[in-house]
Amino acid sequence: MSLTPPADHAMAPRLKAAILGMIGSFILFTAYLVVPPAGIFSGILAPFPNCYVRLLHGRMPSLILTFGVTAAVSALFGIFAGCLYLGICGTIGLLMPELLSRGFSGSRTMFWTTSVNLAVLTTGLLLYSMATGLDLHLSISAEITSSLNQALLIYEKGGVKGEDLDIVKQSMKMIADLLYRLYPAFITMIFITVIGCNLALLKRTAALSVQTINIGEFAAFKNPDMLVWLLIAAGFSLLIPSPLATTPALNILMVVALLYFLQGMAVISALIAKQSLSRILRIGLYVMLVLQPYLAIVIAAVGLCDLWLDFRTPNQNKQENL
């Protein structure tokens, strides 16, 4: 007969899960900080160990993991890096599985997690700006300029000279001007990407063990019908000859375009799944997206047209509805 109390039996695997998740999340986030730009891929997955531990082992191991990694990152890379982990990975790792465990669908979970992340990031940056007297916009602009200058230096070291170098410099200037205006949209799109990737990974792993979550199928993803009015309003706002109107409109337009791109991908995934060579066709689509980025515009248009044409409904059902 074992003399160990039952509570110890329950606590041991939870503590082990917290420690293993802490190690995994710390390695992924550290790789993001130390090995840019390759570390971007590990940074995307840094919240996943926390999400997985929260769903399978509860809140306490997840909290231990979050604050443990935050402390370790702060000790090695500074307070700002620790706050970055806590504000982004910690928020995703704690909030997303909490919403899923309460019965939220995958799309609703993505919406609320993205919204809370943006609110936390904005609040944190504003408080930091007020405490240090730092001009936030100028600081972000300086960071964009520094990153593009580093990229330009790589081109110069690679042997690009003369007219080719001038063309690269002009392109970099255009990119810088675009980023100065659209960085809120890019940040939002990054959050959507990170949350979407972790959600997809949870569906393939934790959803097999946890019966209470209902992420749903990506092929069934559909934006709210009212979203098209936001798209129309942003489009008409671009006609106003003032940056005060066009800059927010462009940011909204980019985020909405990403959402319709996701719906277009869901439509195409649903259509491909009906084919006999679905896996090969899906891989071919991803390769084409890498080789021809402009294909994303076509897919976003498919997502928008799905609002009226409803590509995923069988023709027979459409005729019955008519």
C-alpha positions in Angstrom: 0.0 0.0 0.0 1.4 3.4 -1.0 1.9 6.0 1.7 1.8 8.9 -0.8 -1.4 11.0 -0.5 -3.7 10.9 -3.5 -3.1 14.7 -4.0 0.6 14.0 -4.6 -0.3 11.5 -7.3 -2.4 14.2 -9.0 0.2 17.0 -8.5 3.2 15.1 -9.9 2.2 14.8 -13.5 0.9 18.4 -13.5 4.1 19.7 -12.2 6.1 17.6 -14.7 3.9 19.0 -17.5 4.5 22.5 -16.3 8.3 22.0 -16.2 8.4 20.3 -19.7 6.2 23.0 -21.1 8.3 25.7 -19.6 11.4 24.3 -21.2 9.7 23.9 -24.6 8.2 27.4 -24.6 11.5 29.0 -23.4 13.5 27.3 -26.1 11.0 28.4 -28.8 10.9 32.0 -27.7 14.7 32.2 -27.1 15.2 31.0 -30.7 12.9 33.7 -31.9 15.0 36.3 -30.0 18.5 35.0 -30.9 18.1 33.6 -34.4 16.2 36.2 -36.5 14.7 35.9 -39.1 14.7 32.0 -39.0 13.5 32.2 -35.4 10.2 33.7 -36.5 8.9 30.2 -37.1 9.7 29.1 -33.5 8.3 32.4 -32.2 4.9 31.5 -33.8 4.8 28.2 -31.9 6.1 29.6 -28.6 2.6 29.8 -27.0 1.7 26.2 -28.0 3.3 24.4 -25.0 1.3 26.7 -22.6 -2.0 26.1 -24.6 -1.4 22.3 -24.5 -0.6 22.2 -20.8 -3.6 24.4 -19.9 -6.0 22.1 -21.8 -4.7 18.8 -20.5 -3.6 19.7 -17.0 -5.5 22.8 -15.9 -4.8 26.4 -14.9 -2.2 26.0 -12.2 0.5 24.3 -14.4 -0.2 26.9 -17.1 0.3 29.8 -14.7 3.5 28.2 -13.4 4.7 27.8 -17.0 3.8 31.4 -18.0 5.5 33.1 -15.1 8.4 30.7 -15.0 9.3 31.4 -18.7 8.7 35.2 -18.2 11.2 35.2 -15.3 13.8 33.2 -17.2 13.5 35.4 -20.3 13.6 38.6 -18.2 16.8 37.3 -16.4 18.6 36.5 -19.7 17.3 39.1 -22.1 15.9 41.9 -20.0 12.6 43.1 -18.7 11.3 44.2 -22.1 11.8 40.7 -23.6 10.1 39.2 -20.5 7.1 41.6 -20.9 7.0 40.8 -24.6 6.7 37.1 -23.8 4.1 37.7 -21.1 2.0 40.1 -23.2 1.9 38.0 -26.3 2.7 34.3 -25.6 1.4 34.4 -22.1 -1.9 36.0 -23.1 -2.4 33.6 -26.0 -1.3 30.6 -23.8 -3.7 31.4 -21.0 -6.7 32.9 -22.9 -7.1 30.8 -26.0 -7.4 27.4 -24.2 -9.6 29.0 -21.6 -12.1 30.1 -24.3 -11.9 26.7 -26.0 -12.6 24.9 -22.7 -15.7 27.1 -22.2 -17.2 25.9 -25.6 -16.1 28.8 -27.8 -15.7 27.8 -31.5 -12.3 28.2 -33.2 -13.3 31.4 -35.1 -14.7 33.0 -32.0 -11.6 32.0 -30.0 -9.4 33.6 -32.7 -11.4 36.8 -32.7 -11.4 37.3 -28.9 -7.8 36.2 -28.4 -6.6 38.6 -31.1 -8.7 41.5 -29.7 -7.4 40.9 -26.2 -3.8 40.6 -27.4 -4.1 43.9 -29.3 -5.6 45.6 -26.2 -2.8 44.3 -23.9 -0.1 45.3 -26.4 -1.5 48.8 -26.9 -2.0 49.3 -23.2 1.5 48.1 -22.4 3.1 50.3 -25.1 1.2 53.4 -24.0 2.1 52.8 -20.3 5.8 52.3 -21.3 5.7 55.5 -23.5 4.2 57.5 -20.6 6.7 56.2 -18.1 9.7 56.8 -20.2 8.6 59.9 -22.2 9.3 58.0 -25.4 7.5 59.0 -28.6 6.0 55.7 -29.6 5.4 56.5 -33.3 9.0 57.8 -33.7 10.4 54.7 -31.9 8.5 52.3 -34.2 9.6 54.4 -37.3 13.2 54.2 -36.1 12.9 50.4 -35.7 11.5 50.0 -39.2 14.3 52.2 -40.6 17.0 50.2 -38.8 15.6 46.9 -40.0 15.4 48.0 -43.6 19.0 49.5 -43.4 20.2 46.1 -42.2 18.5 44.5 -45.1 20.1 47.0 -47.5 23.5 46.3 -46.0 23.0 42.6 -46.7 22.3 43.4 -50.4 25.5 45.6 -50.5 27.6 42.8 -49.0 26.1 40.4 -51.5 27.6 42.4 -54.4 24.6 44.4 -55.5 26.0 47.7 -56.9 25.2 50.6 -59.3 21.7 50.9 -60.8 20.6 47.6 -59.2 21.5 49.0 -55.7 19.6 52.2 -56.5 16.5 50.2 -57.4 16.8 48.3 -54.2 17.1 51.6 -52.2 14.0 53.0 -53.9 12.1 49.8 -53.1 13.2 49.9 -49.5 12.0 53.5 -49.3 8.6 52.5 -50.7 8.4 49.6 -48.2 9.4 51.9 -45.3 6.7 54.5 -46.2 4.1 51.7 -46.4 5.2 50.2 -43.0 5.0 53.6 -41.3 1.3 53.8 -42.3 0.3 50.2 -42.0 2.2 48.7 -39.0 -1.1 48.4 -36.9 -2.5 46.2 -39.7 0.7 44.2 -39.9 0.7 43.6 -36.1 -2.9 42.5 -36.2 -2.2 40.1 -39.1 0.8 38.7 -37.2 -1.5 38.0 -34.2 -4.0 36.3 -36.4 -1.3 34.2 -38.0 0.2 33.1 -34.6 -3.2 32.4 -33.1 -4.4 30.5 -36.2 -1.2 28.3 -36.3 -1.5 27.4 -32.6 -5.2 26.7 -33.0 -4.5 24.4 -35.9 -1.8 22.6 -33.9 -4.1 22.2 -30.9 -6.8 20.6 -33.2 -4.3 18.0 -34.3 -3.0 17.3 -30.7 -5.0 18.3 -27.7 -8.4 18.0 -29.4 -7.8 14.3 -29.6 -7.5 14.1 -25.8 -9.9 16.8 -24.6 -13.5 16.2 -25.3 -14.8 19.6 -24.2 -13.3 21.7 -27.0 -14.9 22.1 -30.4 -12.5 24.0 -32.7 -14.4 23.0 -35.8 -13.2 22.3 -39.3 -11.2 25.0 -41.2 -13.1 24.1 -44.4 -16.3 25.4 -42.8 -14.8 28.8 -41.8 -16.9 31.7 -42.8 -16.8 35.4 -41.9 -19.9 37.2 -40.6 -21.9 38.6 -43.5 -21.8 42.1 -42.0 -18.0 42.2 -42.5 -18.6 43.1 -46.1 -20.0 46.5 -45.0 -16.7 47.3 -43.2 -14.9 46.4 -46.4 -17.1 48.8 -48.4 -16.8 51.6 -45.9 -13.0 51.3 -45.8 -12.9 51.3 -49.7 -15.0 54.5 -49.9 -12.9 56.1 -47.2 -9.9 55.8 -49.5 -11.5 58.4 -51.8 -11.2 61.1 -49.0 -8.2 63.2 -49.8 -6.8 63.2 -46.2 -4.3 60.8 -44.5 -6.5 61.0 -41.4 -9.1 59.0 -43.3 -7.0 57.0 -45.8 -4.5 55.6 -43.3 -7.1 53.9 -40.9 -9.0 52.8 -44.0 -5.9 51.1 -45.5 -5.2 49.3 -42.2 -8.8 48.1 -42.0 -8.7 47.0 -45.6 -5.6 44.9 -45.1 -7.0 43.1 -42.1 -10.4 42.4 -43.7 -8.6 41.2 -46.9 -6.7 38.7 -44.7 -10.0 37.5 -43.2 -11.5 37.0 -46.7 -8.3 35.3 -47.8 -8.8 32.8 -44.9 -12.4 32.3 -46.1 -11.2 31.7 -49.6 -8.7 29.2 -48.4 -11.5 27.4 -46.5 -13.6 27.3 -49.7 -10.7 25.9 -51.7 -9.9 23.4 -48.9 -13.5 22.2 -48.9 -13.5 21.8 -52.7 -10.1 20.0 -52.8 -11.2 17.6 -50.0 -13.9 16.2 -52.4 -11.2 15.2 -55.0 -9.4 11.9 -55.1 -6.0 13.5 -55.1 -6.8 16.0 -52.4 -3.4 15.8 -50.6 -1.4 16.4 -53.8 -3.7 19.3 -54.8 -3.4 20.9 -51.4 0.5 20.7 -51.5 0.3 22.2 -55.1 -1.8 25.1 -53.8 0.7 25.9 -51.1 3.6 25.8 -53.5 1.8 28.1 -55.9 1.2 30.5 -53.0 4.9 30.6 -52.3 5.9 31.0 -56.0 3.0 33.4 -56.9 2.1 35.6 -53.9 -0.4 37.5 -56.1 -2.5 34.3 -56.1 -3.5 35.4 -52.5 -5.6 38.2 -54.1 -7.5 35.7 -56.2 -8.1 33.6 -53.1 -9.3 36.6 -51.1 -11.7 37.4 -54.0 -13.0 33.8 -53.8 -13.7 34.3 -50.1 -15.5 37.5 -50.8 -17.6 36.0 -53.6 -18.5 33.1 -51.3 -20.8 35.5 -49.5 -23.2 35.5 -52.5 -22.3 32.3 -54.4 -21.9 29.9 -51.4 -19.4 27.6 -53.1 -19.5 25.0 -50.4 -23.3 24.3 -50.6 -24.1 21.5 -53.1 -25.9 22.6 -56.2 -28.9 20.5 -55.4 -29.4 22.2 -52.0 -29.1 25.6 -53.7 -31.9 24.7 -56.2 -34.1 23.5 -53.3 -33.5 26.8 -51.5 -34.5 28.7 -54.6 
